[in-house]
């Protein structure tokens, strides 16, 4: 950032470790990247997936014709059950607005995608798939966003990325490529046979963000699988002797369960609570997200 580099320059990385080992990369060039023209979705032929696609065109006559997309998905979702109370010393206390655990946002890195326009009559990429969303995915439950990061790359990096994708993401099928060694462009100056991980690159990145809300989805996708095992259960009534088989939970044994509702005696003292497990009443536990709203949301 702020280096004032030229697209005609070449760059090399030199590394010297604390143990005195030295490494140097091959020279790389930074290619101007065209803007992302558009981002949109289409329904897959299976009718059970949404395909996030991009269009771009490159007017640079010196473009190598190889492109890479690194994307970050962000989506908003709810916990299966709303739990407006928290336990403080076994007493249910209403959560403050900033303590809400019903709504979360989660970031997901999308596997890199590469494509070439070298065999096309024009340097145009149309309907390039960069992400796939399953019909019942929580990504579609409220609002979804994807940040598309696009850049033009060299033929050498295209080959490296293609081999890396074949090795790491296309296994498990009898037709999959046999895993092989993916060679870095960084080399040891001490031991030519040392295998080095990673790849050094110079990049010009163009970004564009896309939003998709639940109401904009096709009718078939406006549904979520019913949630099982999250029905609220009552605690044992406070001050009432429980006769026979005891299937309720005493308040002192609730631990970190989420409280969905409170029933009080006329004097305001608690009679019993309804509760669910954290993975049902806390979006952080149910989906692994955070309650902090992203600044771009």
Long-range contacts (C-beta under 8 A, 24 or more apart in sequence): 5-30, 5-202, 7-31, 7-32, 7-204, 11-202, 12-200, 13-186, 13-200, 15-186, 21-188, 21-190, 22-188, 22-189, 22-190, 23-186, 23-187, 23-188, 23-189, 23-196, 24-186, 24-187, 24-189, 25-185, 25-186, 25-187, 25-200, 26-156, 26-185, 26-186, 26-187, 26-200, 28-154, 28-156, 28-157, 28-185, 28-200, 28-201, 28-202, 29-154, 29-202, 30-202, 30-203, 30-204, 31-60, 31-63, 31-64, 31-151, 31-152, 31-153, 31-154, 31-204, 32-60, 32-63, 32-152, 32-204, 33-67, 33-150, 33-151, 33-152, 33-203, 33-204, 33-205, 33-206, 34-58, 34-59, 34-60, 34-63, 34-150, 34-152, 34-206, 35-206, 35-208, 36-148, 36-150, 36-206, 36-207, 36-208, 39-146, 39-148, 39-208, 39-209, 39-210, 40-210, 41-212, 42-127, 43-218, 43-220, 44-132, 47-220, 48-134, 48-135, 49-132, 49-133, 49-134, 49-135, 50-132, 50-133, 50-135, 50-140, 50-217, 50-221, 51-129, 51-131, 51-132, 52-129, 52-130, 52-131, 52-132, 52-133, 52-146, 52-210, 53-127, 53-128, 53-129, 53-130, 54-125, 54-128, 54-130, 54-148, 54-150, 55-124, 55-125, 55-126, 55-127, 55-128, 56-124, 56-125, 56-128, 56-150, 57-122, 57-123, 57-124, 57-125, 58-117, 58-123, 58-124, 58-152, 59-123, 60-123, 60-152, 63-123, 63-152, 64-152, 64-153, 64-154, 64-155, 64-158, 65-116, 65-117, 65-118, 65-123, 66-114, 66-115, 66-116, 66-117, 66-118, 66-152, 66-153, 66-154, 66-155, 66-157, 66-158, 67-114, 67-115, 67-116, 67-117, 67-125, 67-150, 67-151, 67-152, 67-153, 68-112, 68-113, 68-114, 68-150, 68-151, 68-153, 68-157, 68-158, 68-161, 69-112, 69-113, 69-114, 69-115, 69-128, 69-130, 69-148, 69-149, 69-150, 70-109, 70-110, 70-112, 70-149, 71-109, 71-110, 71-113, 71-130, 71-131, 71-146, 71-147, 71-148, 71-149, 72-107, 72-108, 72-109, 72-110, 72-146, 72-147, 72-149, 73-107, 73-108, 73-109, 73-110, 73-131, 73-139, 73-144, 73-145, 73-146, 74-105, 74-106, 74-107, 74-108, 74-144, 74-145, 74-146, 74-147, 74-294, 74-297, 75-105, 75-106, 75-108, 75-138, 75-139, 75-140, 75-141, 75-142, 75-143, 75-144, 75-145, 76-103, 76-104, 76-105, 76-141, 76-142, 76-143, 76-144, 76-297, 77-103, 77-104, 77-105, 77-106, 77-138, 77-139, 77-141, 77-142, 77-283, 77-287, 77-289, 78-102, 78-103, 78-104, 78-141, 78-142, 78-283, 79-104, 79-258, 79-280, 79-281, 79-282, 79-283, 79-285, 79-286, 79-287, 80-227, 80-230, 80-276, 80-280, 80-281, 80-286, 81-230, 81-232, 81-258, 81-260, 81-276, 81-280, 81-281, 82-260, 82-281, 83-258, 83-259, 83-260, 83-276, 83-281, 83-282, 84-259, 84-260, 85-258, 85-259, 85-260, 85-261, 85-262, 85-273, 86-258, 86-259, 87-254, 87-256, 87-257, 87-259, 90-251, 90-252, 90-254, 91-270, 92-259, 92-262, 92-270, 92-273, 100-291, 101-258, 101-281, 101-282, 101-283, 101-284, 101-291, 102-283, 103-283, 103-291, 104-283, 104-284, 104-287, 104-289, 104-290, 104-291, 105-289, 105-290, 105-291, 105-292, 105-293, 105-294, 105-297, 106-287, 106-288, 106-289, 106-290, 108-139, 110-146, 111-165, 111-169, 112-161, 112-165, 114-153, 114-158, 114-161, 114-162, 114-165, 116-158, 135-220, 135-221, 136-223, 136-224, 136-225, 138-224, 138-287, 140-212, 140-214, 140-217, 140-221, 141-214, 141-224, 142-213, 142-214, 143-211, 143-212, 143-213, 143-214, 143-297, 144-211, 144-212, 144-213, 145-209, 145-210, 145-211, 145-212, 145-296, 145-297, 146-209, 146-210, 147-207, 147-208, 147-209, 148-207, 148-208, 148-209, 148-210, 149-205, 149-206, 149-207, 150-205, 150-206, 150-207, 150-208, 151-203, 151-204, 151-205, 151-206, 152-204, 153-201, 153-203, 156-185, 157-185, 157-199, 157-201, 160-184, 160-185, 160-199, 209-296, 227-280, 229-277, 229-280, 230-276, 230-277, 230-280, 230-281, 231-276, 232-260, 232-261, 232-274, 232-275, 232-276, 233-274, 233-275, 233-276, 234-272, 234-273, 234-274, 234-275, 235-272, 235-273, 235-274, 235-275, 236-272, 237-271, 237-272, 238-269, 238-270, 238-271, 238-272, 248-272, 249-275, 257-281, 258-282
